[in-house]
Amino acid sequence: FVHESARGTGLADDLLEAAYECARDQDLPVDRIALDVGMKNERAASVYQREGFEPWGELVARGLG
């Protein structure tokens, strides 16, 4: 989540780069990062698409209540 006051500043790109670096530094057999974004969150979807993320499967969830 990027606070509204920080949107458009490049912070999302910096956070994603930090996540990539952290994932690469792990001694785990990791070859991708997966995330989820709300269908109506077009701004976030645009950031992820620009970063090279592509649709990958479909997530199904159920509430705990």
N, C-alpha and C positions, 0 to 999 in steps of 0.2 A: 504494500500500500504506500502510495506517495501522497502526502498531504497536499491539498489543493494549492496552498501557497508555494509549493515547490515544483508543481507541474510545469513542464515546458523548460526546465532548467538543465536537463540532461541527467538529473539524479537517477531516473529509472535506468538509464543506460549504465551508469556507474554501479548501481546495485546489481544489475544483471551480470556485469563483468566481474564483480566480486564473487557472485555465486558461481560463475564458470571457473574462476581461479580456485575457489575453495573445493569444488568438485574434482578438479584436476589434481589437487594436492592430496586427496584422500588415497589411501592404499586399498582401493576397492575396485572391482571390475565394473566401473561405471563408464558408459559410453554415450549417455544422453541425459538431458535434464527435461523432466516433464512438469507441466504446470497446468492449472486450470484457471479459466477466466469466465466470468459471467457472460452469457450470450449477448446481453445488452450493453456490455462494457466495451464499446467500440474504441475508445481511446486506448485502453490497455491492449486490446487485440491488435491495434495498429502498431504499438510499440513492439509487441512480440513478433508480429509478422516482419517488421523491419529488421528485427534481430535474427530472422531466419527460422523461427518456430513455424511448424506446419501442423495441421490437424493430425492427430495420431490416436485412432480409436475413439471410443466414446465412454464417458464416465457416467456411472449410474450410482445414485446414493439414496439412502433412506435415513430419515430422522430417528433419533433414539427414543423419542417420546412415545 
